[in-house]
Amino acid sequence: MIPDERPVVADSLYTATANPAPHTPPLSGAAETEVAIVGGGFTGLSTALHLAERGVRATVLEAQSPGWGASGRNGGQVNPGLKEDPEAVVARFGAEMGGRMLRLSSGAPDLVFDIIRRHGIACDAVQPGWVQPAHDAASMKVITERVRQWNALGVPLRLLSREETGAMIGSGAYLGALFDPRGGNLHPLNYALGLAAAAQAQGAVVHGGSAVTALEREGDVHVLRTAGGVLRARRVVVATNAYTGDLAAPLARTMVPVRSVQVATRPLSDNLRRSILPGRQAVADTRRVMVYYRMDAEGRLLMGGRGSFDDRGTARLMQVLRDVSTDLFPQLGEPDWAHAWGGFLALTTDHFTHLAPLGEGIMSATAYNGRGVALATAMGGVLADWATGRPEAELDFPVAPMRPIPFHFLRKPAVQATIQWYRLRDALGF
């Protein structure tokens, strides 16, 4: 069970199958570092690892334990690219910056798997590709255009026919699919724990149980206070994402935390494993309220989708995911469902990650819009570049001032209403 979490979302398969965690004692007393990193998820741990590999002293302050938040609970899909397609990225950010963003996000899965290989991280990582199946004719047009745009950049995406899709996924529910060879999947909590251990091995310091209660500036030094100690740093990276809270109040209002939930079976029989995702590709479909799924290394089917802000609604949506699973895969019969869990991920209104300064010498990176495993890992390299003095204009992702969302206090009813509208559109096929 996920410690210090609401019971409805605490029964995580990942926590039940986690590797031994590295020793990350709470900060105690006074300490100094070059770069302080608030948040021990993929963004913060990748930043620490990138800095440590360059010989820069980095210290991570995590409120709970490494990977406690979305990094240790997500779908484990190592998805390439950004939420928006290449031409939309270039149209908004220009050919130079847009091109850098596309190269960064395109290569992000390879970066993840390279880190795993170099540091010997045991997290059941495989890179057999990512599949986006189309549930109707309109979505088939969308993925056809997506393939065209990435092909124009030299990336070998391809369209699968209905028959090819059925053979790869094990379901006849789709008209066709996009296949992206860059993608893959892994055990996300074990990846986070492995990142923490790798960062420590390179010289970084990681403190769990060290929620930052105050962030102040004294001269040219930043002072971070926790319940047990004080950390002074030259630069600060804030990597708290959907769990930002009140530490940097305007930052929390630039994104919308949305609960995502998953359910998992017990290991399936060999016959079922041969008929459902036999190649272990990661899948996320084209519905506006999408479902995403994969087969883990032990033959468990993991199915994920949108949750609710309240416990009762979340439990109901977990059952919806079980029903969706048997609709997609009738061969499952009545499987033995062993785990159900969830957590918050961060969305932005423009669908892009935000790299925003919070004052002189403080930078934040937030909201991966469902692509956090690969993109957050890559963003750790960008933040390390910033922390070691690369000018903001030369970073591989744009830096922009914080843009709080108007009427952010209405986010919960607005999200629920939007989801219901999207579900209606999915059902009606428009």
N, C-alpha and C positions, 0 to 999 in steps of 0.2 A: 504494500500500500504506500502511496505517496504520503510522506509525513506532513503534518500541519496543513492538510487540505480537506475540503469538504468531502464527506464520504461518497457522494454520488459520482464524483469524478476522480476518486483516489485509487481505484482498483486497477492499477496500470500493469500491463504485461511487461513493460520495460523495467519497472521497479522490481517486479518478481524475478526477472532474469538478468539483473544487472551484475556486472563484474564488481569485484571489490573496489571501493572508492579510494582514491589517493588521500593521504592525510592532509586535511586543510583546516587547521585549528583557527579559532577566531583571533582577530587582531587583538593584541594585548599590549598596552603601554604605548610608547611613542616610537614611530618608525618614519623612515624617509625613503623615497623612491624617485626615479626620473618621471615615470608615467604611472598614475593611478587609474585603474579601470574599475568602474562601478558596474557590476553585473557579471555573473559567471555562466552565461550561456555561450552559444556559438560565437557571437560577435566579440564578447569580451575575452573569451579564452583564445580565439584565433588571433586577436590583437596582441595578447600577451605572448603567444608563441612566436608570432612574426617579430615582435620587438626583441624577445630573448635571443632569437636566432641571429639578430644583428648586434648582440652584445649590449642592449639597452636594458637597464633595470626596470622591471614592470611588476606591479603589485595589483592583484585582483581582489576586490572586496565584494563578496557575494552574501546576500541576506540569508540564504538557506544553505544549499550545497550545490556544487557544480551541476548544471543541467536540471535544476529543480523546476524551472519554468517551462516555457514552450519548447526549449531545446531538447528536453528530455521526455517530451510527451507527444511529439508531432508524428506525422505519418511515415517518417523515415524515408521519404522520397527525395532523391538528389536530383531536383529538376533544373534544367538549364534555362537560360534566358531570363527575360523580364516578363512582367504581366502583359505589357503592351508589345505589339509586333514591331519589327525593326524599322519600318517606314514611319510609324508613329513616333518612335523614339527620336529618329533623326529630324522629323518635322518639328518636334518640340525643342530639342536641345542643340540642333545644328549638326552638320556632318562631322566636325572635329570631336566635340564632346559626346555626341550620340554614338559615334563610332567607338570611342573608348568604353562607353557604358556597355555597348553590345559585345565587345571583345571580352571585357571583364566577366559579364554574366554568361557568355557562351563558354568560356573556359573554366567557369566556377566548378562544375562537377569534376573535371580532371584535377583541379587543385585539391578537392576533397580527397579523392582516391590516392593522389600522390602523397598527401600528408599521412594518410592511413598507412600506406606502404612504408614510407620513410621512418615512421615512428612506431611501427609494429602495433597499431591499435586494433585490438580484437573486437570488432563490432559487426560481424557478419556482412561485410560490404561486398556488393556485387554491382557490376556495371553492364547489364544486359540491355539497357535502353529504357526509354520512357514512352508510354503510349497515351494518346489523347483520342478516345473513340467518340464518334459523332452519333448522337441519339436521334437526329432528324436531318432533313434535307438542308435546312438553313445552316446548321452547325457544320455540315459537310462542306458547304461553301466556305465557311470561316477557316476550317483547317486546310482546305485546298490553297487558299490565299496565303496562309501562314507558311506552308511548305514552300510556295513560290518565293516568298520574300527571303527565307533563310537559304534556300538554294542559290539565290542571286548573290549571297555573301559567301558561297562556297561550302556551306554546311549541308551534309548529305541527309537531310530529312527526306522521308518518302511517305507516300500515301499507301495505305493498305486497303485492299478490297474487302467487301463483307466477308468473303470466305477466309481471307488471310487474317482478318481481325478475329473471327470466330476461332480459328485455330490457335492464334497466339494467346487470346484471353480465356477461351473456354466458354464463351457465351455467344448466343446468336442474337443478342439484343441490339446490336449496333449496325449502322449502314456501312461503316468503314472507319478508318482511324489514321491518325498521324503517328508515325514512328520516328522517334528521335534517338539516335544511337548514343548521344552524349549522357543520357540519364542512367539512373540506377537507384539502389536503395540500401539501407543499412539499419542497424539498431541505434536509434538516435541518442539514447541515454548513455550507452557504452561509448559512442563516439565522443560525447561531451566529457565523460570521465577520462577517456583517452587523451583528449586535447589538454585537459588539466594536468594529467601526468606528464605529457610531452613538454608542456610549458615549464613545469617544475624542473624537469630533467635538463632543460636548457638554461635554467637560472631564474625563471620567474617565481614569484611568491603568490600563492593562492590562499586566501582566507575565506572559509565558510563561516556561517553564523555571524556575519559582520555587516549588518544593515547600516548604511550610511544615514545618519540622522541629521547631519549638517554639512554643508559645503560652503566654505568661506575663502576669502582671499586676504592674505597678509603680505603686503608688499608685492614681490614677484613670485610668491609661493602660494599654492592652494593648500588649504587645510581641510581634511575630511575627518569627521568625527563619527565614531561608532560607540556602542555601549561600553566597549572594553578598551578603546584606544584612540589614538590620533595618528593620522598619516599625512605627511607633508610631501607634496609632489610639484614638479615643474609644470607638468601638463596633466590634464584629466580627460579621460574618455568615459562618457556616460552611455552604457549599453544595456539599459534596463527594459527597453521595448514595451510590451503590453503591461508590464508590471512596474512601470515608472512611479506611479503614486504621486506623492507630494514633494519629492526631492527637488524636482525642477518643474513647478506647477505649470508654466506655459507649455512645456514640452509634452506633458500628458494630454493637453488639449489639441495637439496637432494630429492625433491618431485616434482610431476607434478600436478598443479591445473587443474582440468577438470570440465567443467560446466555440471551440471545435472539439468534437468527441469522436471516439473510436470504440469499436467492439472487436473482439478476437475470439476465434474458436480454439479449441484444443487441437493438437496436431492431427491432421487429416490422414486418412488411409493412403497407401501408395497409389491406389487406383484413382482416387480423387485428386491427388497431387499431380498425376499425369494428365488430368483433364482440365484443371483450372490453373492458369498461369504456369504452365510447365517450364517456361524459360525464366520465370521470376521477374518479368518486367514490372515496373511501377506504372500504375494506371490512375489517371484523373480525367473524368469525362467532361463533356462540353455543356452540361446543364448549367444554368446560371446559379442554381443552388446545387453545386456539383457533389458527387461522391468520389472518393479516392480509395484505392485499395491495392494490396500487394500480398504476396505469399512470403512468409519469413523463412529463415534457414531450417526451422524445425517442421515446416509444413503447416503452419497456422495461417488461416486467412484473416487478414486485418482489413476492416472496412471503416472508413471515416467519412464525416460530413459535418454539417453545421449543427451546433448545439443551441442552447437557450441560456438566458441570463439567470433563470430560476431553476431550482433543483427538480421540480416536478416536470417542467418542460424539457429539461435535459434528459431525464429518465425516459420520457416518451420518445424523444428523438433517437435515443440509443436503440429502442425497440424498432423504430422505423428503419434504422440501418440493418438490423437483423433481417427484417422483412425484405429490404432491398437486396440483400445478399442472396436469399433463397429465390427471389424473382429472377435475378441475373443468372444464378447457377442452380437450376432445379435439381441437378445431380447431388447437391448437398443433402437433400432430404431434410431431416431435422438435426442439424449439427449441435454439438455440445459447445455452448458459448461459455468461455472461461473468464474473460476479463472485459471490463468496460471502464473507460476513463476519459479524461479531457483536460483542457486548459485553454488559456487565452492566447490568441495571436493578434497582431496589430495590423489594421488596414488603414490606408490613407485614401482620401477622396480622389486623388489623381493616380492611384495605383502604383506610385513609385516610392522606393525607399527614400527617406529624407536624411540628408547629411547636413546637420545644422549646428552652428556655433552657439554656445550658451554663455558667452562672455570670453574675454581674452584668455587664451590657453585652455579652453574647454570645448570639446567637440562631442556631438551625439550622433548616433546612427540608429534609426528606428524604422520599423514597419517593413516587412518583407512580402506582405500580401500573399502568403502561401508558398513562398519559395525560399524559406529561411535556411534550410540545411546548406545548400550550395552558396547562395548569395551572401548570407551572414559570414560564412567562412571567408569568402573573397573580400568582404568589406573589412575584415580584420587586417588584411594587407593594406587596404586604402588608409585605414586609421593609423596603422603603423607608419605609413609614408608621411601622413600629416604630423604625427607626434615627433618624427625625426626631422622635421623642418621643410618638407616639400611644400612649395607654395600651393595655396588652395586651387588656383587656376590650373595647376598641372596635375591635380589628382584625377583618377580615372572615374570619378563620380562627382556630379556638381554639388557645390556647397551653396546653400541658400538660407536666408533667415527663417526662423520659425514662423509658421503660418497657422495660428490657432484656428480651429474650425468654429465658425459662428454657431451659437446655440448648442455648444457641445454638451450641455447638461441634458439635452433632449436625445442623446445618442441611443439610449436603450429602446424607447418606443420607435425611433426612426429606423433603427436596424431591424427590429421585428417587423415593422410595416414593409420595409424594402424586401425582406426575405419572403414574406407572404406574396408580394407582388411578383417577385421573380419566380416563385413556385407556380403561380397561376400562368405566367407566360410560358414556363417550361411545359406545363400540362397542355396548354392550347397550341404550342408549337409556333410561337411568334416572338 
